Amino acid sequence: MTSNHFGDSAVAWEHRSAVNENSDTGDHNKKDRIVWRYIRKYRVIELPAKQQLRQDANLCRRGIQSTIQYMTEHSHHHEAHGTNPDSTSATDPICGMQVKIVDDARSSDYGGETWYFCSAGCRARFNADPYFYTSGNAARLKPSAQPGAQWTCPMHPEILSDEPDSCPLCGMALEPMVPSDEPSEELTDFTRRMWISAAAAVPLIILTMGELVGLPVRDWLGQRLSAYVEFVLATPVLLWAARPFFLRGIDSVRNLSPNMWTLISLGVGAAYLYSLVATFVPGIFPKQYQVGAGVGTYYEAAVVIIALVFVGQVLELRARERTGDAIRALMDLAPKTARRILPDGTEYDAPLENIVEGDLLRVRPGESVAIDGEVVDGRSSVDESMITGESVPVEKTEGDRVTGGTINKNGTLSIRVTQVGADTVLAQIVEMVAGARRSRAPIQGLADRMSAIFVPTVVAVAILAFVIWLAVGPDPALSFAVVSAVSVLIIACPCALGLATPISITTAAGRGAQEGILIKEAEALERMARVDTVVVDKTGTLTEGKPKLTDVLAMENFSEDEVLSLAAALERSSEHPLADAIVAGAQARGLELGHSEDFDAVTGKGVVGTVDGREVALGNGTMMAKLGLSTIDIEQRADTLRAQGKTAMFIAVDGRLAGIVAVADPIKASTAGAIRELHDLGLTVIMATGDNKRTAEAVARELGIDEVRAGVLPEDKKALVDELRAGGARVAMAGDGVNDAPALAAAEVGIAMSTGADVAVESAGITLMHGDLTGLVRARKLAKATLRNIKQNLFFAFAYNAAGVPIAAGVLYPVLGLLLSPMIAAAAMSLSSVSVISNALRLRRVQL
């Protein structure tokens, strides 16, 4: 399956490359060649194909793993406790190997049987959870892909690799798609190379600049011997320590993708080669360039530049690791073990990876809920703040769902596992956050366009500076020319431009996850900062979503109990929240409900059916008009109820108006304050509801909502979004139902409540784990802080390069006599990327 998709992708890229060969769009042609060259190693393909490929690869891997798992488990389950018929060998229940049964064989007794093992490791795993391996649960466990199994580039998320490597486009070290606690191999390697480079740089600096502090070491050794000593100290640094730099520089030229490593390789290589020639064939230089018995060299500059670049890389790698702290913190929420309850009632702590769907677990007071499940016994309050951002604990009783990683406060719960592995809420949050850091924000396009021409421009400036200094510079002109050219190459930092946006997005996605805000893609976050209008539903967003029966009014010849029992009997077949309130109200009064038939829900109007042979209809005025009934006589009473924020529904029985049933959905305590904050953040709030206009306006007045759209049918929500956008508004739509999906997709930003339907979450760019407006406030604050941070990064990167390159070229020399040393240029370049990352890390502390 996977190979077929590789083949299709290869043909597609080959076709695109052939088309672009004859086009004028050289940039696209270049990128196609790069991508085609690296398709097999890095799987760089178009996103739809990439996603399909990943799905197919996972499918194949799971199929193979399931088959192996099945064969392994069943190979010994067909025999009693793993012993072969000849009783001289047994099958290891962990790895499936054959074990010879001898007196000193490794074994364990469980369930009245003896199990044999090939190694102490297998026996230890068995002893940690014998029930798992002897009950058949091991065969039921769904294999899942290991997180962090692929690496991607922070600047070019389309790059994927199955192993740590360097990005073929920018040369940056690839990062795991999901951060792990494993130490970075590159950080360890670069740290070692940094210290060795620094150790060589110290004597070189003393040798070349010691006379400035009263140590004329060069005079003591002589010019010729000093040059040889410098050569011996510098060469291992250039050939070994700086090898990764030169390899990345060569790759950048081979890939037609010049980057920072191109400039560093050119600058350091030029300084070293110049020094090499000056050391061994100084006679080829004119006499004015000679100092004493030789020609000046730049070994110390090359080595110090390498050491400083390593310092910058080490600081950058450490800072980039911190951007994944939020994801690591989320992954650490789940405990490593879960307390399993066996069928006989005994309990023990089992490894979390051995838990399967259907297992019964105990959660004691103060413990973390190990995995997603449903409460089957017990009562407690659970702190879900680490998942939803909501600080108030939530009461959990039988039938309620609990989420892995949350903390049980004061009671004991028994839960039945419902999701494991990648299907858990925690795993999906981690995957969504990791996906956000791989997406690109529109504002990144500006940096991309600049980066495309940046390196060639810098090389051209370096060549121009060299020529001008050589032609009109003071003696020794060649030395000035070399210094200025190397400084220009070294000081330029395209990485600061490339990192400005993605590093902020990565940090913001992690910060949002801590507050229950899941960013699906960077574009949604940027757009959220720019929207000026937000459309919200009333039920479940502004209100509790748990309506309660408040009033029952009966017409002449009907009693209140009769009206309510008929309405409840009919609504018992409905799934609408208002229906639940009516049924619960009737049951609370002890009414007996009749049998309903021919139930039909008329969208936006109400419900009709037959209750014990009587034709019953319950709905709004439109429904009554459709039945030919006038509501004029009781309309005023209905309006009075609506003015109080209640939903009034008419009921008709056997073609006659029978009364009114009123239901109210209490407004959430946090709603009024959240709407005030949304106003303070510059947003216009529009409430779209299917309720009667008078009811909706009563709620809007109480909350201070700017505009009300009442009587909106589900299919009208998308039309409302389109209408607002056509009028120039930038619209965010918050919804939680299947019928909200088209409107969520049509809005500038779709915001889904995680308590709603899966299709709504899929259609949205942002998901709020806690389904109220306080999450919307936090999302707006995070979006604005992130966009501000990105602009700061871009400004710094542009300003740094715009000022640094001309200064390095020597534009200040005629005025101030200032010419930048290549070593100072290297320090500035190294710190520029670190500064951008440090600024992005401030988002971890932003107040939401």
N, C-alpha and C positions, 0 to 999 in steps of 0.2 A: 504493500500500500504506500509506504513512505517513498520507495524508489520511484513509483509512478509519479508522485507529486514533484519529486526532484526533476524527473524528466520533463514534465510539463513546464515547470518553472524555467528550466534551462532553455527549452525551446522559446518560451516567451521572452526571456532576456536576450537570446540570440537574435530574435526577430526585431526587438526594439533597438538593439545595437546596430543591426543592419540598416534599419530605417534612419536612425540618427546619423549614420556615417554620411548620408547624402543630404543632411539638413544643415542649416546654419547655426543651430543651437549647440555650439561646441561644449558648453558646460554640461548639458545633459549627456552628450556623447561621451565626455570624459568620465562622468559618474557611472554610466552604463558599463564602460570598459573596466572600471575599478570593481564594480559590483560583480560583473561576470567573472572576473579573475578570481574573486574571493568567495564565489558562491558555494563551492564545495567545502571549503575550510570553515567559513564563518556563517554559512546559510543566510547570506544577505539576499533576500528576495522581497518582492512586493508584499505589503502587509496582509492582504486577504490570503494570499498563498501561504505566507508565513504562518498565519494562524491555523489554516487548514493543515499545514504540514505538522505543526506542533500537536494538533489534535490527533492526527493519524499516527504520529510517532508514539504518543502516549498510549493510544489504543493498542498498537502492536506490542509495546512494552508490557502493558497490563495483561494482554492475552498470553504472552510468553510466560510472564511471571505466574499467572494463574495456573497455567498448564503444569509448570514445574512444581508449584506449590501443591497442586492436586496430586501429582504423581508421587511427590515426596511423602505427603501425609498418608495417602492410601496404600503406599507400598508397605507400610507397617500396620495400618489399621486392618488390613485383611488378615493379618496373623494376630493371634492373641498376644497382647502386650509386646509386639515387635519381635518375637522369637520365631525363627525359621523352623520348618517341620523337622529338620534333622537335629534340632536342639543344640547345635554346636556353635551357632552364630545368631546374632540378633540385629535388628535395624535400629540405628540411632534415631530416636523420634525427633531430633532437632535438625540434623543435616541429611539424614537418609543413608549414611554410610553403613556398611556391614561391619559388625563388631564381633570378634571371636569371644565366646564365653569361656573364660578361664577363672581361676580362683581370685586373681588380683584385678579382674576387669572392673572398670569404673561402672558403678550402678547406683540406682536409687529405687526405693520401694514407695509405691503410691497406689492406693486403692486396692491393696491386697496383691499387687503384681510387682514384678521386678523389671526395671527398664535399664538398658545398657547404653553406654556412651563411648564415643571415639576419643573424647578429650575432656579435660577438666572444664573447659569453657562451655561445652555443650551441656555437661551435667549442671553447671552453675545456672545456665539459662533455664533448664528444666526445673530445678529446685526453686527458682524464683517464682514460677507460675505453672505448676504441674497440671492444674485443671485445664489450662489453655491448650496444652499439647495432647492431653488424653481425651478431651471431650469432643474433638473435631472442630473446635473453634478456629484452630490455626488454618484449616482449609477454607473456612468461611471468610477469613480476613481479606479485605480488598487491598491488593497491592496499590501503592500510590507513588508517584514520582517524588524523588527527594527534593526538597526546596534547595535552591541555590545550585542546582545541577548544571546551570548554564550561566555564562558570563556575558555582560553587555557593556557598551561604552557609555560613560556618563554624558558625553557630548553627542554621540551618534547612536541613539537607541535601536536603530535598524540593524546594528552589528550584533550578531549572536555567535558564541563560541562554546564548545563543550569542555573547554579547559582554559585556565588562566593564560592570557596572552596580551598582546598590545593591539590597539585599534589600528587597522590598516589605513584609516583616513586621517586620524589626528595623532596617532602614536601614544595616546594615553593608555594606562593600564586598564584592562577590563575589570569590571566589578561583578560579584555575584548578583544575579537578578533578585534574590532574596538574601539579605545580609545574614551572616552566621557568626557564631562565636569563635570560629577558627581564625588563628592569626594569619594576617596577610603575608603570603610568601614574598611578594615584591617589597613590602615594607621592611621585612627582615633583611632581604638581600640589599636593598638600597641603603639601609642603615649601616650595614657592614661596609659597603663601598664608600659611604660618606666618611666614616671614621678613618679608613685607610687613605682616602684622598686628603682629608684634613691633616693626617700625620705627615704626608709628603709635602703639603703646602707650607707648613710651618718652617722647616729648614730652608725651603726655597725663598720664602719671604725674607728670612734672616740673611740669606746669602745675597739677595739682590737689593735689599733696602736697609740692611743692618747699619750702614754708615749714618743713616738719619738719626739713629739712637746711640751713636758712639761705638758701633761694632763693625768696623770696616773689614768684614770677613773676606769680601771679594779682593781687597787689596792684599790681604795676607796670602790668599791662595794664588792670586794672579788671574787675569782675564781668561786665559786659555783653559787652565785647570777648572776654574769656576764654571765655565760653559759645559765641560764634560760632567762635572758633578750634577749640574742642573739636568743634563740629559739623562743621567742614570736615575735621578729621583723622579723625573716627569714621565719617562717612557712607560713604566709599569702602570701608572695612573691612566695614561692615554690608551694603552693597548688592552688593559684588563678592566679597570674600574669604569672607564667611560665606554666600554664596549656596547652596553645597551643603548646608549645615546646614538652611537654611530650606526648600529643596526637599524634603529628606528628611522634615522635620517636617510639611510639607503632605501628602506622600505617606502618612505614617503616619495622619493624620486621615482622608484620603480612603479609605484601606484599612481603616479601623476597627481599626488595630493600633498603638496608642500605644506609643512606645518612648523611648529616650534622646534622640533628636532632637526629639521632641515637647516634652520638658522643656526642652532647651537653647533651642529656638526660642521657647517661651513666656517663659523667663527673660530671655534677651537682648533679645527683642522688647519685653517690658514695660519693661525699663530704658531702651531707646533711645526708645520712644514717650513715656515719662514725661519724659525729658530734652528731647525735641523740643518738647513742650508747654511745659515750663519755660523753654525758650530763646526761643520766639517769642510765646507768650501768657502771660507770667508773672503777668499781672494777675488771672487767674482763680483763683489760689491765695490762701488766707487770708494775712494779714500775718505770722502767726507762722512761716510756712514760708519767708519771704523772707530772703535773706542779702545785705545791702548793697542793690545796685540790682537784684537778680534772685533767682531761686530755684535752689537746689542741683540739680546735674545728675549723671547716672551714665554719661556717655559713656565715661569711663575704665574703669569697671567692665565695660561691655558689650564694649569692645575687648580688655581684658586677658583676660576670660573666653574670647573667641574665640581669642586667641593661645594661651592655655593649653590649650584644647580641641584646637587644631591640634598643639601639642606632644605631647599625649597620643595623638592619632591617628597621628602620625608614628612615635612610639615603638612603638605597638601594631602598626602595619603592618610595621615592621622586625622586631619580635619574631615576628609571625605568619609572616613569610617564613622565619624560621629554623626553624620547625616542619617545613618541607618540605625541610630540608637533607639528611635521610637519604634521601629519595626521589631528590633530585637527585644525591646521591652514588652511588646504585645505577645511575641512568641514565648516569652518567659512567664506569661500569666498562668498558663496551664501547668499544673503540677506534673511531676514525672511519673507518679503512681496514682492509682485509683483503688478505692476499697471495694472489692467485688464481693457480692453476696451469693453464695452457692445455693443450689436447690435445697440442700439440707439445712440451710439457715446459718452455716458457718461463714465467717468473713475473714479476708486477708487482703493485704496490699499487693496489687498486681501492677506490672509495668504498663504504662499508658498505651504503648504501642500494641499491647495484646488485647485491648478492649475492642469488642465487636458490637455491632448493632444488636439490640435485644438484651445485652447484659444488664443485670441489676446491680446498682452501685449504692453505697451508703455515703452520704455527705454529712459530716459531723460539724458542730458549731465551730466557727473560726476557720474552717478549711475552705480551700478553693474548690469550686465545682470543676471536676476533672474534664468533662466533655459534655456536649449538648445532649439533653435528654428531657424526659417528661416526668413530673413528680407523680409517683404512684402511692406514696404514703408520707405523712408528716406535714408539718407546717412551720414556716420560718420566713424571715425577711432576708433578702439577698441584695448585696451591694453590687450594682451593675455599672458603677461610675466609670470603671476602666474601659467599658465597652460603649456606653451611651453618653458619657459625660454628665449624667444626671446623678447628683450627690445623694438624693433621698433613696433609702433602701426600698425595694419592692416586695410586697407580701407574696409568698408562693404557697399554694395549697395543691391538693390532688388535682391533676389535669393540667396544671400550668407548666409552661416550658421554661427550662433553665439553660443558660449558656455557659459553655466551658470558659474558665478564666475569671468568672465572677466569684464573689466571696460570700459564703453562707454566714449569717450573723449569729443567730441565737437559738435556732431549733435544729432538729435532726431531720434530714430528708432521705427518702429512698427514691431513686430515679431510675427510669428505664432508658437506656442509651438509644437515641434516635439517629444521630449522625456521628460519623467518625472520619478521621483523616481530612482530606481536602474538602469534605462536605460540611465541616463545622463552620459556625459563624466566625470564629477566630481565624481559621485558615483562609476564609474568603476575604476577611478584612485585610489580612497580610497580603494576599494576592492582589487585592485592589490597590493597596498603597504601593506595592511593588510595580504594578502596572502604571500608576500615575507617574512614577519617576522615569518610566521608559517612554512617556508621551512627550510631545513637543507643543509649546505654547506659540501662538501666532507671533508674539513679539520676538521670538527667537529668530524669525526670518531676517530681521535687520542684521543681527550678528552674523548669520550665515552668509549673507550677501557680502558683508565686509570681509569675513574670513577668506572668502573665495579669491579675493584680489590682494589680501593683506601680505602674504609671504612674497609673492613676486614683486610687489611694490617695495618691500623692505630690501630685498636683494638688489633691486635697481638703485635704491637710495644709497646702499653700501658701496656699490660700484661707482656711482657718481661721486660720492664723498672721497673715495680712494683716488679717482682721477683728478679731482679738483685739488686735493691736498698735494698730490704728486706734482701737479703742474705749477701751482702758485704758492704752495706752503713754504714755511721757513725751513732751513736746514736743521736736522736731516729730514728732508721732505718725505722720504720713503717710510721712516719710522712714524711720522705723523699720519701718513696715509694708512698704514697698517692698523694703527691704534684706532683711528676713527671708523674704519670699515668694520673691524672686529666689534667695536662697541655698538655700532648700529645693528649688526646681526644678533648680538647677544641681548641687547636691552628690549627688543621687540618681543611682545608676548601675546601671540594669538590665542593661547589657552585662556587668558583672562576674559577675552571676548566670548569664547565658546562656552565657558563655565558659568557665565553671568546668569543665564536663565535656568538651565537644568538643575544647578545646585540649589537654587531657591525653591524650585518646584519640589525637589526631593525632600528638603527640610520641611516645607509647608505640608506636604502630604502626610508626613509622620506626625507633625504637630496636630493636624486635623484629626487623625485617627485617635489620638489621645482624648479628644473632646467629642468623639462620636460623629465626626464629619469625615466621610469617606470620599476621596477625590478619585473619580474614575479616569479622568484625563486632564492634562494641564490646560487645555483650551477652555474647559468649563470653569476652571479657577480664574483664569484671566477675564473671561466674559462676566463672571459673577461680580468682579470689581467694577464693571462698567454699566451694569443694568441700572435702570431707574424706576422700574415698575415690577412689582411682584404680585402674582395672582395666586390666591389661596382658596382652598375649599373650606367650608365651615365645619362639617362633621368630621371629628377625629383630629382636625388640625387646630381649629380655634376652640373646639369644645372637647369634652372628655371622650366622645364617641360612644358613650353608654347612656342613651336616652332613658328617661323614666316617665311613666304615666303620671299625668298631673290632674287632668279634668275629664269627666264624662258628663255630657249634657244629653238628655233624652227629650224627644218630641212627644206630642200628645199620643196616647195609646201605646207608648213604649216605656219601659222602666230602664233605669241606668244599668242594672245588672244584666238585663236582656240585651241591651245595646253592646255592652262590653263583652259579654260571653260570645255573641255572634261575631264581633270584630276579632276577638282573640282566636276563635275557632278557625276563621278564615286565614288570619295572619300566621297561624302555626305552620302553614306550608311555605311561608316566605322566609328568605334569608336576610332581609333588610334589618338594620339595627332598630328602626322604629317598630318593626313587627315584634322583635324580641321584647321591647319595652311594654307593648300592649299585652302580650301573652303573660309576661311576668306580673303585670298589674292585675290581670284577671286571676291568676293563681294565688296572688297575695290576698285577694278578697275571698278565696275559697270557692270560686265559681267552677261549675262543671262545664267543660267545653264539648260541643257537639262534634259530629263527624263531617268533614268538608270534602267536597268533590269538585271536579272540573275547575280547579284553581288555575288562574291566569293572571300574570303580572303585566300590566300595560305601562310601558316605560314612560316615566315622567308624569303619570296620571294617577295610578293606584292599582288595586287588585280587585278581581271579581271571582265569584265561585258560588257553590251551593253548599249550605250548611243544614244538614238534616232536612233536605228537601226544600229549603227556603233560599231564594236567590238573594245573595248579599254582595254589595259593592262598597268598597272603602277607598276614598281618595280625595283629590282636590276638587275645586269647582269645575274644572274642565271635564273631569270624569263624570260629575253629576250632569253637566250639560249634555254630554255625549249620551247619557241615559234618558235625556229629556226631562230632567228634574230641575226645578228652580230652587236656588238657595237664598233668595232675597229675604225671606222671613227670618233666617237665623244668621245672615251674613254679618250683622252688627256684632252679635255675640262672638262670632269667629274672629272678627277684627280685634275685639277686646283681648282675646287670648293671644293673638299674633303680636299685638302691641307690647305684650309682656315677654316677647321672645319665644313663645311656644309655637309648635307646629300643630295647626288645627286640621283635622281630617273629617270629612263628612262621611256618614254611613247611610246607605240606602238598603231597605229590606223589601223584597217583593214589589219593587217599583215605587216605593214610598220613602221619603226622607225620614230617617229614624233618629238622627241626632249627630252629635259631634264628639269625637275622641281627640284629646289634646295630649301631646307629648313634648317634653322639654329635654334638651341635651345640655347639661351644665357646662358653662364656660370654664376652661382650665384657668387655674389661679395665675399661671405665668403669662397668659395671653396678652392682657392689657399692657403690662410692662414691656413685653417683647415688641408690641406694635409701636409703642412710644420710641423704643430704641431704633426700630426700623426707620421711623420718621427722622430721627436724629442722624441716621446714616444716609439720608437723602433719598429714601425709597417711597414711592407711592404704593399704597396697599389696596388691592382690589379683591373683594370677596365674591367668588362665584359659587352659587348654591342653587340647588333645585327647589329650595323653600319658597313659600309665598313671599312676595315683595315686602309686605308689612312686617312679617316675622324677621326677615333678613335685615330690614332697616332698623328694627329695634335692637338687634344684636350689634349692628354697625355703630349705632349711636352710643351704645354702652362702651364700646371698645375704641371709638375714635377712628374707625376705618374710613378711608378717603372716598371709596366708590363701591357701590353694590350692584352686582348683576344677579338678579333673582330669577327663578324659574328657568335656570339654565339646564337643559338636558345634557346628558353625558356627551353626546356627539357635538354639542354646541361649544364645548370648551376649546377645541382646536380652532373653531371659527373665531372665538373671542380673542385668542392669542394672535391669530392672523390679522384681525382687525386692529388690535393695539399696535402691532409691529408696522402695519401699513401706515398708521398715523405717526410713525417716527419714534415710538417708544421702544426701549430695550427691555425685553420682558423675561423675567424668571417665573417659571410655573412650578408650584409645589403640589404634588398629588400622591395618592397611594393606591389607587385602584386600577384594574385592567382598563377601564374606560378612560383613564387619565393618560395612558401611554401615547396616543397621537398628539395630545396637547403638550406633553413633556418633550416629545421629539421636535415639535414645531417651535418651541420657545428658544430664546437665546441660550438659556440654561434651564435644563430640566432638573428638578430637585425631588427625589423620591424619599418617602418615609419608609424606613426598613420594616415597619409593622404592616406594610401593605403588600400588594401582589408582586410576584417576581418579575412580571413583564414591565411593571412600572419602574422597578429598580434597573432593569436592563435598558430602558429607554432614557434614563437620566444620567447626567454627567456627575451629579453629586448626590450622595445618599446620606440621610440623617438617621443615625441609629436611634435617636430619641424623637418620637414623632410629634414635636410641637415647634412653635415659632422661635423658641430660644436657640434651637439648633440653627435656624435660618439666620439669626442675628450673628451667631458665632461664625457661620460660613461667610457672611458678608465682611466681617471684621478681618478674618483670615485672608480672604481674597484681596482686600484693599492693602493689607500689610504686605502680602506677597508681591503684588504688582509694584508697590512702592520700593520694595527691596530689590526687585529685578531692575528697575530704572536706576537705582543707586549703583548697582553693580555695572550696568552698561555704561553709565556716565563715567565711573571711575576707570573702566577698561579703555574706553575711547580717549578720555583725557590723558591717561597715563601714556598710551602709545603715541597720541598726537604731540605730546610735549617731549617724551623721552627720545624718540627717534631723531628729531632735529637737533636736540642738545648733544646726543651722541655723535651726530655727524659733524658737530663743531660750529654751529651757527653763532654760538656765544663767544667763540674765541676772538674774533676781531674786536669785539666790544669789551669783554671782561677778561680776556685771556684764559678762558675756562675751556678745557678739553677733558671730556669724561674718560676715566680709566675703564678698560674692559672689565676689571674686577668689580668696580662700583656698578657698572651696567649689569653684571651678572647678579649681584645682590638685589638690585632693583627689580630685575625680571623675576627672580625667585619669589620675592615678597609680594609681587602683584597678584599672582594667583591665590596665594595664601590670604591676602587681604579680601579678595572677592569671596572666598569660602567662609572666612571669619564673619564677614558681614551677613552672609546667608544664614549662618548658624544663630544669629540673633533672633530668627523667627522661632526658635525653640522656646524662647522666653516671652513671646508676644502674648499680651493679655487678651483673652477672648471672652 
